[in-house]
Amino acid sequence: MIVTSDIKYIGVNDHTIDLFEGMYAVPNGMSYNSYAILDEKVAILDSVDKEFTDEWLENIRKALKNRKPDYLIIQHMEPDHSANIMSFVKTYPEAVLVASAKAFVMMENYFGTDFSENRIVISDGDMLSLGKHKLLFATALMVHWPEVIVTYDSTEKILFSADAFGKFGALDVEEEWLGEARRYYIGIVGKYGIPVQKLLAKIANWEIKKICPLHGPVLAENLEYYLAWYHTWSSYQPEEEGVVIAYTSVYGNTKKAVELLAEKLTKKGSKKVLVKDLARCDMSEAVAEAFRYSKIVLATTTYNVGIFPPMREFINWLTERNFSNRMVAFMENGSWAPVAAKLMREKMENSKGMLFADTSVKILSVLNEESMAQLEALADELCRDWQEK
């Protein structure tokens, strides 16, 4: 892939991986992106996962032909981007490493050296000239690690964005950007909305023609579209009106109530109703959908005088990622001591900007006249604002 005449893509596609970071299903694989800028001096931006050492070094050799790199710019120290730093140094011992001070501390931890004899320590606003290409650096603290920097080629107006603007999926598989970018952002970066907002403010005055992330495709057209999604996600605002019903069901009675609620919501004018069985669906997908819509119903069974485990995990995923600014309703089932609704609410109460539904549904083993009336009232409450518009 040629990014521009001077900038070459030298990354790799991984189709051997099944779980990214050990828990995110990636059926279409993963890309580990690396770039080469060819000028009077040559800079390589980031390395790749340890399983692709030979392929990456061969990609460098082909891109540079008979030249050798002068710099390795290290934007992020997670091993899928930094694992081959030592392999690079052994291959090109005269190249200078360029990274933040915190990154060099991490290199000591990973490799037993901080390369103090052959490095440039980057701070916010520093510039590195390659000749025609002038590289401007900005720190991106906690997007999503503390050592991260991004690099702006002010000559070609290209932002090398580290883990911002990334997505799941290898580059040799065609798929829509939004769905897997959302799941990637919410899962990997979602907790760090304030740092992302700070980074967006830093780059707001840069003229950007292309964005080169460390995962996913180079973004070259309609960049306002991608920036707008990052503003929405990092400010924890819903993308659209709709209700996600996330549930668990042991003997099918909670599931029956959930299906009935979904039917009622649709009939009463809900813009969108999405039902997720947390015991069976991909957790990261369910979490991403919860962030997508404006309202959520949490429906589960009291289990060991607590919350049924998949629901407990789901709520933990939400709150870890600062789930905010939503309407939340609760449905519980219990044969003898239902406490799930109370416990779920306690877990959600520290989340910002939450509106809790007045109606809560309590099922005592199976739906009865009282719980059916609660379902009806909850459907009315969830649809009220849409009905009024």
KEBANU-890199 format. One line per 8 residues: their letters; for each residue x, y, z of C-alpha. Coordinates in nm, 4 decimals, decimal comma. Each point is the difference from the previous one (the first is absolute). Layout:
A	X Y Z | ...
This chain:
MIVTSDIK	0,0000 0,0000 0,0000 | 0,1243 0,3485 -0,0875 | -0,1289 0,2722 0,2314 | 0,1727 0,2698 -0,2085 | 0,2979 -0,0058 -0,2315 | 0,2288 0,0493 0,3028 | -0,1945 -0,1992 0,2595 | -0,0286 -0,3780 -0,0267
YIGVNDHT	-0,2120 -0,2442 0,1960 | 0,2192 -0,2748 0,1478 | -0,2417 -0,1637 0,2432 | -0,1382 -0,3545 0,0073 | -0,3326 -0,1845 0,0125 | -0,0602 -0,2605 0,2689 | -0,2476 -0,2784 -0,0809 | 0,1343 -0,2389 0,2641
IDLFEGMY	-0,1419 0,1967 0,2925 | -0,3406 -0,0899 0,1432 | -0,0139 0,2275 0,3062 | 0,1579 0,3443 -0,0020 | 0,1410 0,0896 0,3416 | -0,1153 -0,3448 0,1073 | -0,3732 0,0838 0,0007 | -0,1229 0,1855 -0,3112
AVPNGMSY	-0,1143 -0,2362 -0,2760 | 0,1480 0,1053 -0,3326 | -0,1518 -0,2275 -0,2663 | 0,1537 0,2129 -0,2763 | 0,3434 0,0086 0,1589 | 0,2040 0,3049 0,0936 | 0,2420 0,2384 -0,1651 | 0,3153 0,1284 0,1676
NSYAILDE	0,0875 0,3164 -0,1857 | 0,3452 0,1420 -0,0504 | 0,1106 0,2725 -0,2403 | 0,3209 0,1191 -0,1666 | 0,0630 0,3653 -0,0915 | 0,2680 0,0328 -0,2680 | 0,1800 0,3337 -0,0140 | 0,3583 0,1194 0,0412
KVAILDSV	-0,0281 -0,2026 0,3162 | -0,2257 -0,3015 0,0430 | -0,2383 -0,0536 0,2906 | -0,1839 -0,3193 0,0876 | -0,3126 0,0458 0,2115 | -0,0645 -0,2843 0,2454 | 0,0607 -0,3716 -0,0298 | -0,2387 -0,2971 0,0004
DKEFTDEW	-0,0948 -0,3079 0,2016 | 0,2763 -0,2470 0,0882 | -0,1470 -0,2687 -0,2264 | 0,0802 0,2080 -0,3093 | 0,3627 0,1017 0,0523 | 0,1347 -0,1383 -0,3271 | -0,2881 0,1300 -0,2105 | 0,0322 0,3492 0,1484
LENIRKAL	0,3766 0,0189 -0,0474 | -0,0441 -0,1194 -0,3588 | -0,2644 0,2683 -0,0552 | 0,2480 0,2609 0,1231 | 0,2715 -0,1345 -0,2292 | -0,2291 0,0095 -0,3022 | -0,1287 0,3496 0,0734 | 0,3472 0,1448 0,0626
KNRKPDYL	0,1770 -0,1999 -0,2717 | 0,3694 0,0732 0,0570 | -0,0521 0,2591 0,2731 | 0,0081 -0,0394 0,3763 | -0,2361 0,1672 0,2458 | 0,1249 0,2937 0,2045 | -0,2803 -0,0043 0,2577 | -0,2493 -0,2354 0,1598
IIQHMEPD	-0,2871 0,2080 0,1383 | -0,1774 -0,1877 0,2776 | -0,3440 0,1414 0,0630 | -0,1390 -0,2748 0,2230 | 0,1596 -0,2723 0,2101 | -0,2652 -0,2706 -0,0010 | 0,1690 -0,3180 -0,1248 | -0,2059 -0,0206 -0,3187
HSANIMSF	0,1846 0,3185 -0,1042 | 0,3280 -0,0179 0,1911 | 0,0954 -0,3682 0,0075 | 0,2540 0,0358 -0,2803 | 0,1906 0,3021 0,1282 | 0,2956 -0,2169 0,0992 | -0,0105 -0,1888 -0,3313 | 0,0098 0,3355 -0,1789
VKTYPEAV	0,2932 0,1234 0,2105 | 0,1968 -0,3164 -0,0706 | -0,0684 0,0356 -0,3731 | 0,0616 0,3767 -0,0132 | 0,2266 0,0825 0,2973 | 0,0751 0,3536 -0,1198 | -0,3661 0,1085 -0,0073 | -0,1164 0,2380 0,2728
LVASAKAF	-0,3072 -0,0821 0,2075 | -0,2554 0,2796 0,0409 | -0,2596 -0,0261 0,2783 | -0,1376 0,1605 0,3145 | 0,1881 -0,0178 0,3294 | -0,2602 -0,2409 0,1366 | 0,0438 -0,2262 -0,3020 | 0,3727 -0,0307 0,0693
VMMENYFG	-0,0788 -0,1006 0,3586 | -0,2234 -0,2730 -0,1398 | 0,2767 -0,1119 -0,2368 | 0,2211 -0,0577 0,3039 | -0,2737 -0,2260 0,1366 | -0,0484 -0,1867 -0,3270 | 0,3543 -0,0207 -0,1333 | 0,2309 0,0731 0,2938
TDFSENRI	0,1232 0,3267 -0,1543 | -0,1348 0,3507 -0,0501 | 0,2316 0,0612 -0,2984 | 0,1439 0,3073 0,1719 | 0,2953 0,0128 -0,2410 | -0,2091 0,0085 -0,3144 | -0,3283 0,1802 0,0473 | -0,2018 0,3187 -0,0278
VISDGDML	-0,2471 0,0663 0,2803 | -0,3151 0,1674 -0,1305 | -0,2130 0,2553 0,1808 | -0,3219 0,1688 -0,1052 | 0,0598 0,2336 -0,2968 | 0,3429 -0,1324 -0,0970 | 0,0932 -0,0154 -0,3678 | 0,2253 -0,2337 -0,1972
SLGKHKLL	0,1171 0,0876 -0,3502 | 0,0603 -0,2755 -0,2521 | 0,0812 0,2515 -0,2735 | -0,3140 0,1018 -0,1859 | -0,2181 -0,1729 0,2554 | -0,0409 0,1760 0,3347 | -0,1446 -0,2197 0,2736 | -0,1837 0,1638 0,2877
FATALMVH	-0,0692 -0,2029 0,3132 | -0,2847 0,0229 0,2490 | -0,0287 -0,1995 0,3195 | -0,3183 -0,2044 0,0302 | 0,0085 -0,0861 0,3684 | -0,2359 -0,2909 0,0769 | -0,1206 -0,0530 -0,3547 | 0,0053 -0,2674 0,1225
WPEVIVTY	0,3415 -0,0476 0,1673 | 0,2061 0,2719 0,1745 | 0,2957 0,0057 -0,2408 | -0,1895 0,0573 -0,3240 | 0,0973 0,2637 -0,2549 | -0,1529 0,0803 -0,3378 | 0,1956 0,1291 -0,2981 | -0,1082 0,2638 -0,2510
DSTEKILF	0,1772 0,0279 -0,3331 | -0,0524 0,3716 -0,0592 | 0,1317 -0,0316 -0,3562 | -0,2510 -0,2564 -0,1264 | -0,2661 0,0857 0,2650 | -0,0145 -0,3574 0,1322 | -0,0781 -0,0990 0,3577 | 0,1550 -0,3202 0,1317
SADAFGKF	-0,2512 -0,0554 0,2774 | 0,1318 -0,2942 0,2062 | -0,2986 -0,1984 0,1316 | -0,2493 0,2775 -0,0722 | -0,2243 -0,0533 -0,3046 | 0,0756 -0,3717 -0,0077 | -0,2284 -0,2969 -0,0565 | -0,0057 -0,3770 0,0194
GALDVEEE	0,0574 -0,1954 -0,3220 | 0,2861 -0,0658 -0,2389 | 0,0471 0,2342 -0,2950 | -0,0497 -0,2721 -0,2610 | -0,3610 -0,0516 0,1129 | -0,2605 0,2470 -0,1210 | -0,2542 0,1074 0,2626 | -0,1759 0,3130 0,1158
WLGEARRY	0,2206 0,2173 0,2203 | -0,2578 0,1143 0,2554 | -0,1076 -0,3202 0,1743 | 0,3442 -0,1397 0,0725 | 0,1423 0,3459 0,0688 | -0,2721 0,0549 0,2607 | 0,0645 -0,3372 0,1636 | 0,3748 0,0673 -0,0037
YIGIVGKY	-0,0335 0,3511 0,1422 | -0,2486 -0,0875 0,2753 | 0,1907 -0,3117 0,1018 | 0,3576 0,1252 -0,0200 | -0,0159 0,3778 0,0457 | -0,3501 0,0578 0,1378 | 0,1012 0,0683 0,3595 | 0,2182 0,2922 -0,1068
GIPVQKLL	-0,2492 0,2465 -0,1456 | 0,1504 0,3076 0,1640 | 0,3519 -0,0723 -0,1344 | -0,1472 -0,0625 -0,3448 | -0,1800 0,3341 0,0174 | 0,3296 0,1672 0,0928 | 0,1733 -0,1605 -0,2970 | -0,2798 0,1073 -0,2343
AKIANWEI	0,0445 0,3564 0,1269 | 0,3765 -0,0166 -0,0629 | -0,0401 -0,1085 -0,3611 | -0,2975 0,2257 -0,0764 | 0,2189 0,2691 -0,1574 | 0,1984 -0,2412 -0,2157 | -0,0985 -0,0346 -0,3623 | -0,0352 -0,3760 -0,0357
KKICPLHG	-0,0343 -0,1684 -0,3381 | 0,0528 -0,3601 0,1140 | -0,0015 -0,1910 0,3276 | 0,2325 -0,2982 0,0384 | -0,0971 -0,2070 0,3071 | 0,1820 -0,2961 0,1505 | -0,2962 -0,2303 -0,0724 | -0,2393 0,0159 -0,2910
PVLAENLE	-0,0003 0,1862 -0,3299 | 0,1606 0,3298 -0,0902 | -0,2804 0,2567 0,0059 | 0,0292 0,2290 -0,2991 | -0,3434 0,1424 -0,0800 | -0,2784 0,1718 0,1936 | 0,2101 0,0272 0,3149 | -0,2711 0,2065 0,1671
YYLAWYHT	-0,2052 -0,3204 0,0110 | 0,2631 -0,1866 0,2047 | 0,0775 0,2958 0,2246 | -0,3691 0,0414 0,0750 | -0,0284 -0,3587 0,1206 | 0,2984 0,0501 0,2306 | -0,1580 0,3136 0,1442 | -0,3241 -0,1903 0,0642
WSSYQPEE	0,1647 -0,3045 0,1550 | 0,2465 0,1916 0,2155 | -0,2732 0,2267 0,1371 | -0,2136 -0,3050 0,0874 | -0,2991 0,1214 -0,1967 | -0,2420 -0,2462 -0,1628 | 0,0281 -0,0318 -0,3755 | -0,3718 -0,0425 -0,0498
EGVVIAYT	-0,3334 -0,0502 0,1724 | -0,0792 -0,3598 0,0852 | -0,0267 -0,2615 0,2736 | 0,2429 -0,2830 0,0683 | -0,1471 -0,2783 0,2122 | 0,2881 -0,1980 0,1480 | -0,1131 -0,3117 0,1831 | 0,0816 -0,3367 0,1491
SVYGNTKK	-0,2550 -0,2752 0,0548 | 0,0389 -0,3310 0,1817 | -0,3271 -0,1804 -0,0768 | -0,1384 0,2244 -0,2728 | -0,2430 0,2076 0,2042 | 0,2126 0,3159 -0,0010 | 0,0598 -0,0498 -0,3711 | -0,3769 -0,0198 -0,0554
AVELLAEK	-0,0485 0,3284 0,1858 | 0,2802 0,1644 -0,1993 | -0,1515 -0,1093 -0,3297 | -0,3365 0,1336 0,1088 | 0,1539 0,3339 0,0997 | 0,1776 0,0240 -0,3361 | -0,3305 -0,0637 -0,1768 | -0,1746 0,2683 0,2037
LTKKGSKK	0,2771 0,2536 -0,0621 | -0,0208 -0,0547 -0,3741 | -0,3774 0,0401 -0,0025 | 0,0233 0,3179 0,2075 | 0,2414 0,1634 -0,2421 | 0,3506 -0,0745 0,1236 | 0,2490 0,1150 -0,2639 | 0,2106 -0,3121 0,0404
VLVKDLAR	-0,0150 -0,3026 0,2322 | 0,3011 -0,2293 0,0307 | -0,0048 -0,3129 0,2203 | 0,3236 -0,1575 0,1251 | 0,0253 -0,3353 0,1803 | 0,3107 0,0616 0,2097 | 0,0666 -0,3689 0,0595 | 0,0307 -0,0636 -0,3734
CDMSEAVA	0,1041 0,3170 -0,1819 | 0,3437 0,1549 -0,0370 | 0,0443 0,2199 0,3079 | 0,1954 0,2716 -0,1794 | -0,2707 0,0255 -0,2655 | -0,2731 0,0300 0,2643 | 0,1969 0,2732 0,1768 | 0,0568 0,1915 -0,3234
EAFRYSKI	-0,3721 -0,0135 -0,0785 | -0,0813 0,1269 0,3499 | 0,2191 0,3027 -0,0693 | -0,1685 0,0454 -0,3370 | -0,3569 0,0512 0,1236 | -0,1663 0,2415 0,2409 | -0,1801 -0,2418 0,2324 | 0,0743 -0,3372 0,1557
VLATTTYN	-0,2022 -0,2590 0,1886 | 0,1941 -0,2397 0,2225 | -0,1989 -0,3193 0,0592 | 0,1361 -0,2854 0,2062 | -0,0492 -0,2598 0,2709 | 0,1030 0,0155 0,3620 | 0,2719 -0,2646 0,0317 | 0,1746 -0,0990 0,3232
VGIFPPMR	-0,1625 0,3073 0,1561 | 0,1734 0,2109 -0,2621 | -0,0057 0,0822 -0,3701 | 0,0138 -0,2812 -0,2554 | 0,3699 -0,0136 -0,1066 | -0,0209 0,1034 -0,3688 | -0,2090 0,3036 0,0981 | 0,2443 0,0894 0,2745
EFINWLTE	0,2837 -0,0198 -0,2513 | -0,1932 0,2115 -0,2498 | -0,0642 0,2752 0,2537 | 0,3665 -0,0077 0,1009 | 0,0985 0,0464 -0,3666 | -0,2363 0,2961 -0,0267 | 0,1083 0,1769 0,3174 | 0,3718 -0,0624 -0,0644
RNFSNRMV	-0,0456 0,1901 -0,3258 | -0,1859 0,2928 0,1614 | -0,3437 -0,0841 -0,1391 | -0,1867 0,3307 0,0359 | -0,2885 0,2164 -0,1142 | -0,2557 -0,2753 -0,0526 | -0,3417 -0,1003 0,1296 | 0,0145 -0,3281 0,1934
AFMENGSW	-0,2810 -0,2330 0,1034 | 0,0102 -0,3251 0,1966 | -0,1820 -0,3308 -0,0167 | 0,0638 -0,2732 0,2568 | -0,1137 -0,3572 0,0512 | 0,0186 -0,2012 0,3188 | -0,1944 -0,2889 0,1446 | 0,0542 0,0800 0,3658
APVAAKLM	0,2231 0,3049 0,0597 | 0,0334 0,2261 -0,3055 | 0,2723 0,2617 0,0592 | 0,1552 0,0314 -0,3467 | -0,1656 0,3328 -0,0861 | 0,1221 0,1628 0,3211 | 0,3543 -0,1295 -0,0525 | 0,0106 0,1002 -0,3674
REKMENSK	-0,1119 0,3511 0,0860 | 0,2688 0,0281 0,2690 | 0,2612 -0,0907 -0,2618 | -0,1289 0,2637 -0,2403 | -0,0596 0,2871 0,2418 | 0,3527 0,1412 -0,0224 | -0,0270 0,0341 -0,3777 | -0,0426 0,3596 -0,1166
GMLFADTS	-0,3079 0,1437 -0,1621 | -0,2184 -0,3060 0,0523 | -0,3775 0,0202 0,0074 | -0,1562 -0,2958 0,1790 | -0,3455 -0,1091 -0,1093 | -0,2715 0,0378 0,2616 | -0,1388 -0,3403 -0,0940 | 0,1779 -0,3202 0,0960
VKILSVLN	-0,1286 -0,3449 -0,0925 | 0,0019 -0,2706 0,2674 | -0,0751 -0,3551 -0,1135 | -0,0605 -0,2649 0,2645 | 0,0998 -0,3061 -0,2028 | -0,2511 0,0621 -0,2810 | -0,1939 0,2962 -0,1322 | -0,3254 0,0721 0,1794
EESMAQLE	-0,2589 0,2742 -0,0157 | 0,2079 0,2410 0,2100 | 0,3266 -0,0469 -0,1904 | -0,1858 0,0199 -0,3315 | -0,1334 0,3397 0,1090 | 0,3558 0,1049 0,0903 | 0,1191 -0,1056 -0,3470 | -0,2712 0,2125 -0,1585
ALADELCR	0,0891 0,2989 0,2179 | 0,3707 -0,0372 -0,0762 | -0,0665 -0,0144 -0,3742 | -0,2059 0,3184 0,0299 | 0,2750 0,1740 0,1974 | 0,2754 -0,0997 -0,2411 | -0,2019 0,1208 -0,2991 | -0,1472 0,3131 0,1574
DWQEK	0,2369 0,2542 -0,1490 | -0,0322 -0,1531 -0,3482 | -0,3779 -0,0037 0,0261 | 0,0005 0,3686 0,0984 | 0,2145 0,1081 -0,2980
